[in-house]
């Protein structure tokens, strides 16, 4: 038969727990809702004796109770408003802290991006300048466009690209409209 050891252990555990329960008095039997008898609920005449109060006294107790309730409601409302205010301030603080961290992260990312791309940018600009000296305006414009992809708002690359387009327009009659569009866009942005 299985389970005998388990049953014995459970029985011993229950006995120990019963001994550990706190007693309210040494000589008084503990009274709880579990061991109340029906006789404890009955009154001698099946009615509860109460003192008769006058209307004045009733009104006084009623006002006292209303004041007490109003005071409690005010207290709870004050606690609720204070808690809400604390939560709002905490939310705003967290939101601004997160915003500052995001801005710091974006700034760091821009610095890293700048450091990674500056060498390539310098190479593209110098290569474009070499192509301009050789009068290969299409190749120079190609290099300057790639430099603008790395740093879109760079005025040096924009003006060099415009000059490459202008020279190509003067000598080869090509890309005349591109220089005007590029200059117009640059002026509109700045």
C-alpha positions, 0 to 999 in steps of 0.5 A: 500500500502506497501513501502511508508515509505521506499520510503519517507525515501530513498528520504530524505536520497538522499536529505541529501547526495546531500547536504553533497557533497563537492563543489569545489568552491562557485560560480563555478558549479562543473564539473565532467565527468557526467555533461560534454557536447559535446560542451566541447570536440569540438575545434574551428577547430576540431583540437588541436593546438600544437607547432611544435618542431624541431628534436633536441627538440624532441630528447631532450624530448625523452631522458628526458622521457626515463631517467624518465622511467628508473629512475622509473623502477629502483625505482620500481625494488629496491622496489621489491628487498627490499620487497623480501629480507625482506620477505625472511629474515622474512620467515627464522626468522619464520622458525628458531623460529619454529624450536627452539620451536619444539626442545624445545618442543621435549626436554620437552617431553623427560624430561616428558617421562623420569620422567614418565618411570624412576620408571618403569625402575628401578623396571624392572632392580631390578626385573631382578636382583632378577630373576638373583640371583634366576637363573631364566634367562628367567624371568630376560631377560624378565624384561631387554627387557621391560626395554630396551623398555622404554629406548632403548639406555640404556647400563645398560639394554643392558649389563644385558640382555647380561649377562642373555643370557650368563648365560642362554647359559652356564647353560641351553644351550639356547639363545646363539645366542641372546647375540652375536646379541645383543652385535654386534648391541650395538657395531655397534650403539656406 
